[in-house]
Amino acid sequence: LLQKRWLKAISLDPRIQLFDVNFEGLEGIEPLFTPQDYVVFDQYDDGDPYDDQAYRENFRMILDAIKNQKQVHVLYENRKGSAREFVCVPYQMEYSEKDDKFRALVAGTRYADIVNIARIKECRPVGQSDGQIKEPAVKKSDYFVLELTDERNALERVMLHFAHFQKEAEQLSDHRYRLRIDYQRDDETELVIRVLSFGPMVKVTEPAGFLERIKERLMMQKDCGL
């Protein structure tokens, strides 16, 4: 019964419907938890429209192309609202927890390397990949170092917030810690926002480039009156 209640809870997540999972046999089962049990903070509120049928169809088309190495023809709307058509080979899907959005990494076109699924207006397969697509370049990695004061459960919150990043932690004194966190450079803007969300509990000490990004972000907020 506990397993069924857990499956019922998972079935209520709107993202699970993207993968066309069959949850038959759970009728009348009380979910172990519901989306209303969560309070989500520090996340943008313009996430992908998971309940939109067109979005689901485009998502599944891209996912099928990744699994079966297919080329797809995409009608895509960029940030400025302009439409562009191109043929590409999707090779990976990724999800941003901060943005609440799915993105596809694509090859074979000079117009885009990353495609936001929600911006795809039309998508259709155009045949198998010829196998000549070059392997995507390894993403460049970097790191930053934080020093934090363990007040108001700051250490626990930081460790949970960066749980999926490779990191090293060192205790400096009773309530002082140093953390080195490794990340992909493509995620730098998101990491800057995450670090700033901890306010005076953390301090970036190195490298100089990441510290400069922190300063630039703070100046932007100051100019906006935040």
N, C-alpha and C positions, 0 to 999 in steps of 0.2 A: 504493500500500500504506500509506503514511504517513497519507493521508486516511482510509482505512478503519480504521486502528488508532485514530485520533482519534475517529471516529464510534463505534467500539466502546466506547471509554472513556466517552463521553458517555452511551451507552445504559445504563451501569451506575449512573448517578446516579438514585436513586429518584424524584427530583422530575420527571424527564423523562417518566415514565410518566403523569403527570397530564395531559399534553397529547396522549396517544394517538398518539405518533409511531411510524411503521413503520420498523423497523431490519432488515428482511429482507435477506439477502445477506451478512451479516457472520458467518455461522457459520464457526467455525474460525479466525477472525481474533484475534490476540493484542492486547489493549487496550494503548494507549500508556501508560496509567496506570490505577490502580484506586483506589477509596475508601480502601483500606488504606495508600496512599502519602501520605495527608494526616494531619497531626496538628492537629486543630481545638482551639483554646483560646479562653477568654473568650467562650464561647457557652453558653446554657442547654441542659441535656440533656433537656428535655421538649418537643422539637420536634414538629411535626405528624406524624401516623401515615400516611406516604405510601404504605405498603403495604396500608392498609385499603381494602377495596373500596367501602364506603359513603362514606368520605372522598373517594375518587376521583370517585365519581358526583356528589357534592355540588359538588365543585370544578368539574367539567365543566359542571354545570348553571348555576352562577354565571357561569362564563366565557362560556357560550353566551348568557346573558342580557345580559352586557355587550356582546358583539359585535352582538346583534340587538335591543337596547333592549327587553328583555322585563321584565315584572313577575314576581316570584316570591313564592310563599308559603313562609315559613320557620318551622320549629319550632326554637327556639334555646334553648340552655342558658347562663344567665349564670354569672358567677364564683361565685355563691352556690349554684349547683346548681338554681336554679329555672328552669322552662321557660316560654317566652313565644312566642306566635304572632303574626306580623305579615306584611304584604305590603309589599314594597319594590322599588326599581329599582336594581340594582347598576350602577355606572358606571365603576368602576376596581378593579384588583387590585394589591396591593402585597405585597412580601416583606420580612420583617425578618431580616437575617443574624444579628443578635444573638440573637433569639428562635427562629430557624429555624421561622418560622410565616408562613403566607399569610393576608392579611386582605382583605376586600372593603369598599370604600367604597360606601355605599348612600344613596339619597334616597327621599323619599316616605313616610317614617314618622317619628314622633316618638320611637320607642323606641330607635333606634340610628342612629349615623352610620358606625360601623365595626363590621364583623362578622368575628369570627375563624372561619375556615372549619372548624376542628376542632370548634367548639362547635355547629355546625349538625347537628341530629339528623335532620331531614327537609327536603327542598327540592323544590318542583315549580313549573313555570311556570303562570301564570294569565292569560296574554294579553299583547298588546303594550302598551308604555307609551303613554299618551295624548299624549305630547310636551309636556305642560304642566309637567313637573318643572323647577323652577328650576335654573339652573346652580349647581353647588356654589361656595360662597364660596372665594376664593383663600386658601390657608393663610397664616397670619401667619408672617413670617420674622424671624429674629433672628441674632445673631452672638456669638462670644466670642473673646477674644484669649489666646493661649498664649505664654509665653516658655519656651524649653527649652535645656537643655545637651546638646550632641551627644556623649553618652557611651553606650557599648554600642549604637551604631547607633540612637540615639533619634530622630534626624531622619528617617532612612529609614523606621523603623517607624511614626512618626506620619504621614508622608506617605502611606504605603501604607494605614494604618488609616482615614484620612479621604480616600481617593483620590476617592470619588464625591461629595464636597462641594466647593462653590466656596470657594476660599481664596486668600489672599495671603501670601507669605513674604518676610521681610526679615532679612538677616544683620546682627547687632549687633556681633559681634566674631568671633574665630577659631572659637569653639565655641558661640557664643550666637546664638539665632535667635528671631524673633517671628513668630507665625502668627495671622492672622485667619481664622476659619472661619465661613461662613454656613450656617444650618440652618433647618428648619421647626420651629416651636415644639412641634408634636405629637411631635417626636423628642427633646425636651429631656432626658427621663429617661435615654434610651439614651445620649445624648451625655455626660451626667454620668458614667455608669458607664464609658464608654470612656476618658474623660480620667483618671479615677481609676486605671485599669488601668496607667498609665505611672508611677505612684508619684512619687518625688522628681525625676524627670527633667524634669517639666513643672510650670509654675506658671500658674494662671489670673490674669490681671491686670485684666480687664474683660469685660463690664459688671458692675455690683454685683449685679444679680439672679442672673446665672449663678454668680457667686462664692458667693452665699448658698446656692444649690442644692448646691454642692460641700461647703460647711460642714455643711449639714443631713444630707447623705449620710454624711459622716464621723462625725457625732454618732450617727447610727443604727447604724453599724457598731461604734462604741465601746460603745453600750448593749447590743449583742448579744455583746460580748466578742470581736469580730473584730480 
